[in-house]
Amino acid sequence: MDAADYNTTMSRLLRSLALAVFALGFSQAADAPNLTAEYHATADRLIDSALADTEGYNRLAHLCDRIGNRLSGSPALDEAIAWAADQMKSAGLSNVRLLPVKVPHWVRGKECARIVAPVERQLHMLGLGMSVGTPPGGVTAEAVVVPGFDGLANLGREKVQGKIVVYNEPYRGYGETVAYRRLGASRAAELGAVAALVRSIAPLAMQIPHTGTMRYADGPPKIPTAAISIEDAMMLARLVDEGLPVKVHLEMGAHFEPDADSANVIGEIPGREMPDEVVAVGGHIDSWDVGQGAQDDGVGIMASLEAVALIHKLGLKPRRTIRVVFWVNEENGQRGANAYRDWLGSGVNRHVAAIEMDGGAETPRGFGFGTEKGGNPQSVATLKEIGKLLDRVGAGAILPNGEDADTEPLIEAGVPGLADRTVGAHYFDWHHTETDTLDKVNPEDFRKNVAALAVMTYVLADMPQRLKP
């Protein structure tokens, strides 16, 4: 083939490729339903109702101020579950029921930590959930401060044996830094440490320790572990850097009681045409045993309930069933999520979508969908059509990653998962602390999240086609 023929052939191939790409794009655009036009009027009704609503925030206030934090196995969680079922009934939902779940019953007990040498100073601490306690009277040992797991490995057993390991790893985003909270104790125990203290997994230094669950690996001894404030971790690092032995005393009364009886709470709007097909929406009803569990996750369950309550109030009857789910034991076990998946059995394939709100109720951005790399292109196109209905409240974006802890078992079974996403400017400032209280919830932002959940849930339950995972 000479140069002229080659150039002609390549030109034809490029034109054919361009036409094919154009045709594919046109086909995908044609396949994308015009849900924006079809549901515009209904979406505006839902948004108007949500932005004028006060009942949802009032329910949240009752949950926070009158019931408070709700750790699995606690009397407060039992009270919250019974109250939540009553609220679903009063909102007019059908088939309200409690699905029994056995949950772990970890008890914090009395706890404290302090520096005893070369100075005496109390440390701001919170034991990490699921940690063992110290022996009676506590443990006192020299502290070694490491910036991360590599620093710990570099010290080796000789310099860690019999010591208290302090992780002073700066916050690099929750997903990356949380490994020190979850795995730090066992990594330290492998080298002979007697306890581990973890710099709080948070961006804001306000002398506030952040708790959360940890996990013991098989093999190493189980040693007590706690979170300390960012400021205290940095102070310990400075003292150690001065070259003097730094001794810390730690006492923790943490222990386990037998597993407790608990429950997921569900209520429904039955579908008018396909009642066996379900769109689930919700959050987790349990919280840590500090603060009020407002942003994590009181807002998620109350916004989900109010979104569905408004659909019912407006007399909207979707094709499919809408089910509100308050999952239990998200914080330290995920047993509620697993029990819900088991309860569905083979019926999980009749779930057309699962929506979770577990990132607080700051200003909404939209919804995550699919994996961190994105989701099915056809479904993304469909969701973007729905997203346009939410532009007026700033919640129209369709973002990667629609998985949260309680929807994870459903997503693994092939259910399309979505997650309410906000700007997240301050969520991790309050996360798992005494400061997770009602005053951190902006009522206007809360109502916008209600609007976003109401529109997305209703359209997914009513539109003719189903999403693809």
C-alpha positions as CSV (number, residue, x, y, z in Angstrom):
1,M,0.0,0.0,0.0
2,D,1.5,3.3,-1.0
3,A,1.3,6.5,1.1
4,A,-1.7,7.9,-0.8
5,D,-3.7,4.7,-0.4
6,Y,-2.7,4.4,3.3
7,N,-3.8,8.0,4.0
8,T,-7.1,7.4,2.2
9,T,-7.7,4.2,4.1
10,M,-6.9,5.7,7.5
11,S,-9.1,8.7,6.8
12,R,-12.1,6.4,6.1
13,L,-11.4,4.4,9.2
14,L,-11.3,7.5,11.4
15,R,-14.5,8.8,9.8
16,S,-16.2,5.4,10.5
17,L,-14.9,5.4,14.1
18,A,-16.2,8.9,14.6
19,L,-19.6,8.0,13.3
20,A,-19.7,4.9,15.5
21,V,-18.9,6.9,18.6
22,F,-21.5,9.5,17.7
23,A,-24.1,6.8,17.1
24,L,-23.3,5.2,20.4
25,G,-23.6,8.5,22.2
26,F,-26.9,9.2,20.4
27,S,-28.2,5.7,21.3
28,Q,-27.3,6.2,25.0
29,A,-28.9,9.6,25.0
30,A,-32.0,8.2,23.3
31,D,-32.2,5.4,25.9
32,A,-32.0,7.9,28.8
33,P,-35.6,8.5,29.9
34,N,-36.9,12.0,30.0
35,L,-37.7,11.7,33.7
36,T,-37.0,15.4,34.3
37,A,-40.1,16.4,32.3
38,E,-42.2,13.6,33.5
39,Y,-41.7,14.2,37.2
40,H,-41.0,17.9,37.3
41,A,-44.4,18.9,38.8
42,T,-44.3,16.1,41.4
43,A,-40.7,16.9,42.4
44,D,-41.6,20.5,42.9
45,R,-44.5,19.5,45.2
46,L,-42.2,17.3,47.2
47,I,-39.5,20.0,47.4
48,D,-42.0,22.7,48.4
49,S,-43.4,20.5,51.1
50,A,-39.9,19.5,52.4
51,L,-38.7,23.1,52.6
52,A,-41.7,24.1,54.6
53,D,-41.7,21.1,56.8
54,T,-41.0,21.3,60.6
55,E,-42.2,17.9,61.8
56,G,-39.0,16.1,60.6
57,Y,-36.7,18.4,62.6
58,N,-39.0,18.2,65.6
59,R,-38.7,14.5,65.5
60,L,-34.9,14.8,65.3
61,A,-35.0,17.1,68.3
62,H,-37.0,14.6,70.4
63,L,-34.6,11.8,69.4
64,C,-31.5,13.9,70.4
65,D,-32.7,15.8,73.5
66,R,-35.2,13.3,75.0
67,I,-33.5,10.0,74.1
68,G,-29.9,10.8,73.4
69,N,-27.1,8.5,72.4
70,R,-28.0,5.0,71.5
71,L,-25.2,2.4,71.7
72,S,-26.2,-1.2,70.8
73,G,-27.4,-3.0,73.9
74,S,-28.3,0.2,75.8
75,P,-31.7,1.0,77.3
76,A,-31.7,4.3,75.2
77,L,-31.5,2.3,72.0
78,D,-34.5,0.1,73.1
79,E,-36.4,3.3,73.8
80,A,-35.5,4.8,70.4
81,I,-36.6,1.6,68.6
82,A,-40.0,1.6,70.2
83,W,-40.4,5.3,69.7
84,A,-39.4,5.1,66.0
85,A,-42.0,2.4,65.3
86,D,-44.6,4.7,66.8
87,Q,-43.4,7.6,64.7
88,M,-43.7,5.5,61.5
89,K,-47.3,4.6,62.4
90,S,-48.2,8.2,63.2
91,A,-46.7,9.2,59.8
92,G,-49.3,6.9,58.2
93,L,-46.9,4.2,57.0
94,S,-48.1,0.6,56.5
95,N,-46.6,-2.7,57.6
96,V,-44.6,-1.1,60.5
97,R,-42.7,-3.9,62.2
98,L,-39.6,-4.7,64.2
99,L,-37.2,-7.3,62.7
100,P,-35.3,-9.0,65.6
101,V,-31.5,-8.7,65.7
102,K,-29.0,-9.9,68.3
103,V,-26.5,-7.2,68.8
104,P,-23.1,-7.0,70.7
105,H,-23.3,-5.3,74.1
106,W,-20.0,-3.5,74.7
107,V,-19.9,-1.3,77.8
108,R,-17.4,1.5,78.2
109,G,-17.1,1.6,81.9
110,K,-15.0,4.1,83.8
111,E,-11.9,5.2,82.1
112,C,-9.0,7.7,82.3
113,A,-5.5,8.3,81.0
114,R,-2.8,10.6,82.3
115,I,0.9,11.4,81.9
116,V,2.7,10.5,85.2
117,A,6.3,11.4,84.1
118,P,8.2,13.7,83.4
119,V,5.1,15.8,84.2
120,E,1.7,15.0,85.5
121,R,-1.2,15.8,83.2
122,Q,-4.6,14.4,82.4
123,L,-5.2,13.3,78.8
124,H,-8.4,13.8,76.9
125,M,-9.4,10.2,76.0
126,L,-12.2,7.9,74.9
127,G,-11.8,4.1,74.8
128,L,-12.3,2.7,71.4
129,G,-15.4,0.6,70.9
130,M,-14.9,-3.2,71.3
131,S,-11.6,-2.7,73.1
132,V,-10.8,-4.9,76.1
133,G,-10.3,-3.1,79.4
134,T,-7.1,-2.8,81.4
135,P,-6.4,-5.0,84.5
136,P,-7.8,-3.6,87.7
137,G,-5.8,-0.6,88.7
138,G,-4.8,0.1,85.1
139,V,-1.4,-0.1,83.3
140,T,1.5,2.3,83.7
141,A,4.3,2.1,81.1
142,E,6.7,4.1,79.0
143,A,5.2,5.6,75.9
144,V,6.7,5.3,72.4
145,V,5.3,7.7,69.8
146,V,5.2,6.6,66.2
147,P,4.0,8.6,63.1
148,G,2.5,5.5,61.5
149,F,2.8,1.7,61.0
150,D,6.1,2.1,59.2
151,G,7.5,3.9,62.2
152,L,6.2,1.2,64.5
153,A,7.9,-1.5,62.4
154,N,11.2,0.4,62.4
155,L,11.3,0.4,66.2
156,G,11.0,-3.3,66.3
157,R,10.1,-5.5,69.3
158,E,13.1,-4.5,71.4
159,K,11.9,-0.9,71.6
160,V,8.1,-1.7,71.8
161,Q,8.0,-4.6,74.3
162,G,6.2,-3.6,77.5
163,K,5.5,-0.1,76.2
164,I,2.3,1.9,75.4
165,V,2.4,2.7,71.7
166,V,1.0,6.2,70.7
167,Y,0.1,6.7,67.1
168,N,0.5,10.3,66.1
169,E,-0.5,10.0,62.5
170,P,-2.0,13.3,61.0
171,Y,-5.4,13.1,59.4
172,R,-5.2,12.4,55.7
173,G,-8.9,11.8,55.1
174,Y,-11.1,9.4,57.0
175,G,-10.8,6.5,54.7
176,E,-7.0,6.4,54.9
177,T,-6.4,7.4,58.5
178,V,-9.1,5.3,60.1
179,A,-6.8,2.2,59.7
180,Y,-4.9,3.3,62.9
181,R,-8.1,3.2,64.9
182,R,-9.2,-0.1,63.6
183,L,-5.9,-2.0,63.4
184,G,-3.5,-0.1,65.6
185,A,-3.9,-2.2,68.8
186,S,-3.1,-5.5,67.1
187,R,-0.2,-4.1,65.2
188,A,1.3,-2.8,68.5
189,A,0.5,-6.1,70.3
190,E,2.4,-8.0,67.7
191,L,5.6,-6.3,69.0
192,G,4.7,-6.7,72.6
193,A,3.0,-3.4,73.5
194,V,0.7,-3.4,76.6
195,A,-1.7,-0.8,75.3
196,A,-2.2,1.6,72.3
197,L,-3.3,5.2,72.1
198,V,-4.5,6.6,68.8
199,R,-4.5,10.2,67.7
200,S,-8.2,11.0,67.0
201,I,-9.2,10.4,63.4
202,A,-10.3,14.0,62.7
203,P,-9.1,17.2,61.0
204,L,-10.0,19.6,63.8
205,A,-7.9,20.0,67.0
206,M,-10.2,21.1,69.8
207,Q,-9.1,18.8,72.6
208,I,-11.9,16.4,71.6
209,P,-11.3,12.7,71.5
210,H,-13.1,10.7,68.8
211,T,-14.2,7.2,69.5
212,G,-15.2,4.5,67.0
213,T,-14.9,0.7,66.6
214,M,-11.6,-1.2,66.4
215,R,-10.9,-4.8,65.5
216,Y,-8.6,-7.4,66.9
217,A,-6.6,-9.5,64.6
218,D,-6.4,-13.3,65.2
219,G,-3.1,-14.2,66.9
220,P,-1.7,-11.2,68.8
221,P,-2.9,-10.6,72.4
222,K,-5.9,-8.3,72.9
223,I,-4.6,-5.1,74.5
224,P,-6.6,-2.0,75.6
225,T,-6.8,0.9,73.2
226,A,-8.2,4.4,73.3
227,A,-8.3,7.6,71.3
228,I,-6.7,10.7,72.6
229,S,-7.1,14.3,71.4
230,I,-4.9,15.6,68.6
231,E,-3.3,18.1,70.9
232,D,-2.5,15.4,73.5
233,A,-0.9,13.2,70.8
234,M,1.3,16.1,69.6
235,M,2.3,16.9,73.2
236,L,3.3,13.3,73.8
237,A,5.4,13.4,70.6
238,R,7.2,16.6,71.7
239,L,7.9,15.2,75.2
240,V,9.4,12.0,73.7
241,D,11.4,14.0,71.2
242,E,13.1,15.7,74.2
243,G,14.7,12.4,75.1
244,L,13.2,11.9,78.5
245,P,11.2,8.8,79.4
246,V,7.5,9.6,79.2
247,K,5.3,7.4,81.3
248,V,1.5,7.1,80.8
249,H,-1.1,5.5,83.1
250,L,-4.3,4.1,81.4
251,E,-7.4,2.7,83.1
252,M,-10.3,1.3,81.1
253,G,-13.3,-0.6,82.5
254,A,-14.4,-1.7,79.1
255,H,-16.1,-5.1,79.0
256,F,-18.7,-7.2,77.2
257,E,-22.1,-8.2,78.4
258,P,-24.0,-11.1,76.6
259,D,-25.5,-10.2,73.2
260,A,-28.7,-8.1,73.6
261,D,-32.0,-8.4,71.9
262,S,-32.6,-5.5,69.4
263,A,-34.3,-4.8,66.1
264,N,-34.4,-3.1,62.8
265,V,-37.4,-0.8,62.3
266,I,-39.3,-0.7,59.0
267,G,-42.4,0.9,57.6
268,E,-43.8,1.1,54.0
269,I,-45.9,2.8,51.4
270,P,-47.1,-0.2,49.4
271,G,-46.7,-0.1,45.6
272,R,-49.8,0.3,43.5
273,E,-48.7,-1.9,40.6
274,M,-45.6,-3.8,41.7
275,P,-45.8,-4.1,45.5
276,D,-43.2,-6.9,45.6
277,E,-40.5,-4.6,44.1
278,V,-39.0,-2.4,46.8
279,V,-37.0,0.8,47.1
280,A,-35.4,0.9,50.5
281,V,-34.3,4.2,52.1
282,G,-32.9,4.8,55.6
283,G,-30.0,5.1,58.0
284,H,-28.8,3.6,61.3
285,I,-30.7,4.1,64.5
286,D,-27.8,3.2,66.8
287,S,-25.0,5.6,67.7
288,W,-21.9,5.8,69.9
289,D,-22.4,6.4,73.6
290,V,-21.2,10.0,73.5
291,G,-23.0,13.1,72.3
292,Q,-26.5,12.7,71.0
293,G,-25.9,10.8,67.8
294,A,-27.4,13.8,65.9
295,Q,-25.3,13.9,62.7
296,D,-24.4,10.2,63.0
297,D,-27.0,9.1,62.3
298,G,-30.1,10.8,63.8
299,V,-30.4,13.0,60.7
300,G,-30.3,10.0,58.4
301,I,-33.2,8.1,59.9
302,M,-35.3,11.2,60.6
303,A,-34.7,12.7,57.1
304,S,-35.6,9.3,55.5
305,L,-38.8,9.0,57.6
306,E,-39.9,12.5,56.8
307,A,-39.1,12.1,53.1
308,V,-41.5,9.1,52.9
309,A,-44.0,10.7,55.3
310,L,-44.3,13.7,52.8
311,I,-44.8,11.3,49.9
312,H,-47.7,9.8,51.9
313,K,-49.1,13.2,52.9
314,L,-49.2,14.3,49.3
315,G,-51.2,11.2,48.4
316,L,-48.6,10.0,46.0
317,K,-48.8,6.2,45.3
318,P,-45.7,4.9,43.5
319,R,-45.7,1.8,41.3
320,R,-43.3,0.0,43.7
321,T,-43.2,-0.2,47.4
322,I,-41.1,2.3,49.4
323,R,-39.7,0.9,52.5
324,V,-38.1,3.0,55.3
325,V,-35.4,1.0,57.2
326,F,-33.7,2.0,60.4
327,W,-30.8,-0.4,60.6
328,V,-29.4,-1.3,64.0
329,N,-25.8,-1.9,65.1
330,E,-24.0,-0.1,62.3
331,E,-21.4,1.4,64.6
332,N,-20.0,-1.8,66.1
333,G,-21.1,-4.8,64.2
334,Q,-23.3,-4.2,61.2
335,R,-25.6,-7.0,62.4
336,G,-28.7,-5.1,61.5
337,A,-27.6,-4.8,57.9
338,N,-26.7,-8.5,57.7
339,A,-29.9,-9.5,59.4
340,Y,-32.0,-7.5,56.9
341,R,-30.2,-9.1,54.0
342,D,-30.8,-12.5,55.5
343,W,-34.5,-11.7,56.1
344,L,-34.9,-10.9,52.4
345,G,-33.4,-14.2,51.3
346,S,-33.9,-14.7,47.6
347,G,-36.3,-11.8,47.6
348,V,-33.3,-9.4,47.6
349,N,-33.5,-9.5,43.8
350,R,-36.8,-7.6,44.1
351,H,-35.0,-4.6,45.7
352,V,-34.7,-2.2,42.8
353,A,-32.6,0.3,44.8
354,A,-31.2,0.9,48.3
355,I,-30.6,4.5,49.5
356,E,-28.7,5.3,52.7
357,M,-28.0,8.6,54.4
358,D,-25.1,8.3,56.8
359,G,-22.9,11.3,56.2
360,G,-24.7,14.0,58.1
361,A,-27.1,16.7,57.0
362,E,-24.9,19.5,55.9
363,T,-25.6,21.2,52.6
364,P,-26.5,18.4,50.1
365,R,-24.7,17.9,46.9
366,G,-26.5,14.9,45.4
367,F,-26.1,11.1,45.4
368,G,-23.3,8.7,45.1
369,F,-23.9,5.7,42.9
370,G,-21.9,2.6,41.9
371,T,-18.3,2.1,42.9
372,E,-15.5,4.7,43.5
373,K,-14.9,4.6,39.7
374,G,-18.6,5.2,38.9
375,G,-21.6,3.1,37.9
376,N,-23.5,1.6,35.0
377,P,-23.6,4.3,32.3
378,Q,-27.3,3.8,31.5
379,S,-28.2,4.0,35.1
380,V,-26.0,7.1,35.6
381,A,-27.8,8.7,32.7
382,T,-31.2,7.9,34.3
383,L,-30.0,9.3,37.7
384,K,-28.8,12.5,36.1
385,E,-32.3,13.0,34.7
386,I,-33.6,12.6,38.2
387,G,-30.8,14.8,39.5
388,K,-32.0,17.7,37.4
389,L,-35.2,17.8,39.5
390,L,-33.0,18.5,42.5
391,D,-30.9,21.4,41.1
392,R,-33.1,23.9,42.9
393,V,-31.8,22.6,46.3
394,G,-28.3,22.0,45.1
395,A,-28.6,18.2,45.3
396,G,-28.5,17.3,41.6
397,A,-25.0,15.8,41.3
398,I,-24.6,12.1,40.6
399,L,-21.2,11.2,42.1
400,P,-19.2,7.9,42.3
401,N,-19.5,5.5,45.2
402,G,-23.1,4.8,46.4
403,E,-22.1,2.3,49.1
404,D,-22.6,2.9,52.8
405,A,-22.2,0.3,55.6
406,D,-25.8,-0.8,55.9
407,T,-26.5,-1.1,52.2
408,E,-23.2,-2.9,51.6
409,P,-24.8,-6.5,51.9
410,L,-27.6,-5.4,49.5
411,I,-25.1,-4.0,47.0
412,E,-23.0,-7.1,47.1
413,A,-26.2,-9.1,46.2
414,G,-26.7,-6.9,43.1
415,V,-29.0,-4.2,44.4
416,P,-28.2,-0.7,43.0
417,G,-27.0,1.4,45.9
418,L,-27.2,5.1,46.4
419,A,-25.8,7.3,49.2
420,D,-27.0,10.8,50.1
421,R,-23.9,13.0,49.8
422,T,-23.3,16.5,51.3
423,V,-20.4,19.0,51.3
424,G,-19.1,17.3,54.4
425,A,-17.3,20.4,55.5
426,H,-17.5,19.6,59.3
427,Y,-18.9,16.1,59.6
428,F,-15.6,14.6,60.8
429,D,-15.1,17.5,63.3
430,W,-18.1,16.1,65.3
431,H,-18.0,12.4,64.3
432,H,-18.1,10.0,67.2
433,T,-17.6,12.7,69.9
434,E,-19.4,14.5,72.7
435,T,-20.1,17.3,70.2
436,D,-22.3,15.4,67.9
437,T,-25.4,17.2,69.2
438,L,-28.5,18.8,67.7
439,D,-27.1,22.3,67.6
440,K,-24.7,21.1,64.8
441,V,-27.7,20.4,62.5
442,N,-28.8,23.4,60.4
443,P,-32.6,23.0,60.0
444,E,-32.5,24.5,56.4
445,D,-29.9,22.0,55.3
446,F,-31.8,19.2,57.0
447,R,-34.9,20.1,55.0
448,K,-32.9,20.2,51.8
449,N,-31.7,16.7,52.5
450,V,-35.3,15.6,53.1
451,A,-36.3,17.1,49.8
452,A,-33.5,15.2,48.0
453,L,-34.4,11.9,49.6
454,A,-38.1,12.4,48.8
455,V,-37.6,13.1,45.1
456,M,-35.0,10.4,44.5
457,T,-36.9,7.8,46.4
458,Y,-40.3,8.5,44.8
459,V,-39.0,8.6,41.2
460,L,-37.0,5.4,41.6
461,A,-40.1,3.7,43.0
462,D,-42.4,5.1,40.3
463,M,-40.5,5.2,37.0
464,P,-41.2,2.4,34.5
465,Q,-37.8,0.9,34.3
466,R,-35.3,-0.4,36.9
467,L,-31.8,0.8,37.5
468,K,-29.0,-1.5,36.6
469,P,-26.2,-1.9,39.3
